[in-house]
C-alpha cells in the first residue's frame, strides 16, 4: 500500500490576479513535471486554495443546496455504505432533498452529490473554466483532442461516511474543501479489462461497479486529504472514500474527450469479441485494429453487422 503525502509544487503556472473576480485566488498548484509524466495514467497529489473562496463557505453551500432543492433535480443523496466493498447501488438512497440532508448530517450518515453546480451558480462556471484552462495550458493544449463533456460536482458528506469502491469514466481533478477525507485510489491499470468492458458496453454516463475482492490492496494509494490538498484521478481509476470525524466538503471537475470516449468504444467492442470466444488485445496494442473497433461501435451501421465485419479483420488477435 502506498501512503501518499503532499509535497509543495515547485513548478506551477501563475495567472494574473483579477481582484474583481470571485475566483481571483482560485487555482491549483500542480508540479508541471508530475502532470506531464503521470497525467491520466497515475494518480498524483497537488495543493490548491479553492477552500478560501466565498462560494465554498457554509452559508454559500446552504444557498447552493436550496437552489438544487428548488430545482428538484441534479443531485444524488445516499447513506453511508457499511464498508468499501459494498455494491454501489445497494446502499439506500433518496428520501432527502439537498437542504434537508444538509441540515441533518449530524443525525444521518448521508452523502450528498450536487451535480453540475456551474449550471446553477455563475461562480461555479467561472471556476470550472479557470481550472480546466490551467490544466490544458500546463499540458501545452489539447492537441487534436476535442472536449466532449466538462462538468464539476460538489460532495458534502457526514462524518465517518463511506463511499464504496467504483470507477468513473472521466478524467478528474479532486480538491478537498472542508474536513478530512481518506481517499483510497488505484491506477487505472489495476482495473481488469473485463471489468472495464462490461461497463463501456452499456454506453452510459454512470459509475463503473467493481468488486473489492478483485483489488490488490498493496497497489492502492491512500491520500489523507485536508483543505488545500487535492489529487489527480485518471480515467477508470478504482477508488473508495471514507470521511473522518466531521463533515467533509469536496469539489471535483471531470471531463471526457473524443479520445477517451474512443477508448470506451474499443473496450465495448472487445466485450463482443469475448462473447465470440476470442481474447482481444487491450487498447493501444494494435492501433489500426483499435480504429476499426471504435468506428464500428459508433452506430453508423447496425451494431451486429458492424461487429461481425470487423471481427473478420481481427481474428489474428484470438
N, C-alpha and C positions, 0 to 999 in steps of 0.2 A: 504494500500500500504506500502511495506517495503522499506525504504530508506537505501540502503546498503552502509556502509562505510568500507574503507580498514583498516585493523589492521595489525601490523607487526607480521610476523610468528615467533613464539618462538621456534619452533622445526623443523628445516629444515635439509635436508640431504646435507652435503657438499661433494664435489667431488674434488680430487686433480686437481690443476690447471696446464694445459699444455700451456705454454706461446707460443708455436709454432702453436697452434690451433687457427683457426679463431673464434672458439666458446669457447675460454678459460674462458670467463666470462658469458657464456650463461647458465643461469639456473633460475628456478623458486623457490621462497621462499614460500613454502607451509607448513602450520601447519599440522603436521602428524595426530594429533587428529581430526582435521576438515576433512582431507581426509578420514580417516578410518570410521568416523561416517557418512559422507554425500556423499561419492563417488557414482556417478550415481544415486543419489536419490534426493539431494537438492543442488542447486547452492551455491557456496561459493567463496569468493574472495582470491586473493593471490598477492604477489609482484614478480617482475622479473627484469632482467636487459637486456633483449633482445634488447631494443631500443638503446643500446650503441654499438651494433655490426656494423661493416662496411657494411655488406650486406643489412642493412636497412636504410642506409644514402641516401639522394636524388639522387646522381649520380649513385649509385648502383641500385636503383629502376628503374631509367631510362634505364640502361643497361638491367635489367631483363625484362622490358616492351618490349624492342626491340627484345629480344630473343623470347618472345611469339609472337610478331608481325611477325617475320621471320618464325616461325613455322606455323603460320596460324591456330592454334587450342589451346585448353586448357585454354580458357578464356571465361568469360561471362561479357558483359557490358550492363548495363541498366540505364535508367534515374531514378531520384528520384520518389518515389511514392507520390501521393498527400497527403496520410495520412496512418497511420499504419494499418487501416482496408481495404485498397485497395487489391483486389485479386492479388496474387503474380505475375502471368504471364500476367496480363492485362496491366502492365507497359511497355511502349515501350522499346525495347532492340535491340541490333545490330547497324550496321551503323558506328561503330568506330573500329579501331584497338587499342590495348593497348597503343601504343606510341601516337597515335593521341588523344585518350581520356585523357591521362596523360597531354598532352600539353594544353588541353582545359578545364581543370577542373574549371578554373576561369570563363568560359563563359557558360558552360553547367552543369546542376546538375546531374553528372554521378556517377555511382557506378561501379568500376572495380573489378572483381574477377579473380585472377590468380591462376589456379588450379595446384596442384602438382608441385610446383617450384623445388622440390627435383629431378625431372626428367630433369630439365633444368640446374640447378646450383649445383655442388657438395657440396657447403657450406650449402645449404638447406637440403641436405640428412644428413650431419653430425649433423646439428641442430635437425632435426626430431628424429634421433636415440638417441641423447643425452637426449632430453626432455622426450621421451617415456620411456627410461631406468630409468630416475629419478622417474617417476610416478610408474612404476612397482616395483622398489626397495622399495619405500615407502610403497607400498601395500603388500610387502612380496612375490612378484612374481605373476604370473598369475594363479597359482593353476592348475586346469585341463582345463582351457580355452586355446583356440588357437586363435591367431590373424588372422583374415580373410582379413582385409583391414586396412592399416595405411597410412595416407597421410596428407598433410598440404595445406594451402592456404594463399595467401596474399590479403588483401582487401584494396583498395585505393578509397576513396570517396571524392566527393566535399563537400564544406561547406553546411550545412543545408540540407543534403540529408537523405531521409527516406527509410529504408528497411521494407516492410510490414510484418505483422505477419505470422509466419510459424513455423514448427519444423523440426529438422534434425534427421535422423535415426542413428546417430553416437554419441559416447561419445566424448566430446570436451574440450579442454583447450585453452582459448582465451586470447590473450595478446595485449594490446594497445601499439603501437609503436610511433605514431606521432599524434598530435592534440587531441581533446576531443571527446568522444563518450558517448552518453546516451543509455544504454543498458537495455531494459525492458524484464525481463525473468520470467517465471513461473516454478514451479516444474513440472516434468512430470506427477505427479498425477492430475494436473489441466487440462490435456488433456482428453477429454472423450474417452472411449474405442471405441465407434463407429467411431470417427474421426481417431483413430489410425488404426482400422481395414480396413477402406476404403483405407488407404494408403498402408498397407502391402499386401493387396490382389493383388496389382499391381506387386509386386516382382521386383521393380526397385530401382536404386540409384538416388534419387532426393530429393527435399524438400517436406515436407508434408504441404498441404494447410489447413488453418484454418480460421474460421470466428471470427472477433474481437468481435462481439456481444455475442458470447458464453463465453467470458472470464470475470472473476470476477476481476475487477481492484484492489480490496482490497488485492488480493492474489499475486500480482506481486512484484518482487524485482527490484529495479532500481539501476544499477551500473553507477556511474558517473566516467567514465574511463579516465585517462590521462596516458602519457607514464610512464611505470614502474608498471602499475596496470593490473591485469587480473582477470579472474574468471573461475571456472569450470562449464561447462554446461552439465548436464546429457542428456542421450539419450531421445528424444521425448519432450524436454522442449520447450513449446511455447515461442516465443520471437519476438520482433521487435526492430529496432535500429534507432537512429537519431544522425547525427553528429552535431557539434556546428558551430562556425563561421569561421572555417578554414579547410583546407584539413585534412583528417584523414587517417592514415595507421594502419592496424591491422594485426596480424598473428594468425593463429589458426591451431592446429593439431587435427585430429579426427581419430577414429578407431572403428572398429567393431570386435567382437569376435564371435566364433561359438555360444556362449551362448546368445549374444544379437541378433544374427540372428535367433536363435531358438525362441525367444520371438516374433519376427516378424511373423514367420510361424504359431505360435499359434494364433496370432491375425488374420491372414489371414483365418485360419480355422474357427475362431469364426464368421467371416463375413458370411461364408456359413451357419453356424448354424442360424444366424438371418434370412437368406433368407428362412429357413425352419420353421420360426416362433418360434424358441427356444430363450432362454435367457441365453447365455453362461456365465460361470464364467470367470473373468479376469485371466490372467496368474498368477500362484502361488497358487491358491486356491486348485486345485486338481492336484498334481504333476504327478500322473500316467496317468491321462487324458491328461495333457499337453504333455507328452512324446508321446502318441499315435497321438495327433494332429500334432505335429511337424514332426513326421515321415511320416504322410500321405501327408503333403504338400511338401515333398522333391521331388516329381515327380518320385519316384521309380516305382510306378504303376500308371495307368491312374488316373488323378486327380478326376474325378467324381466318379469312383469306390472306390477310397481311402476314399473320404469324406463320401460316403454312408456307407462304412463298419464301420468307426469309429463313425459315428453318432449313430449307433445302440448301441454302448457301452456307450454313454454319455447322453442318453435320461433323465437320472436322474437329469441332470442339468436344464432341462426345467421347 
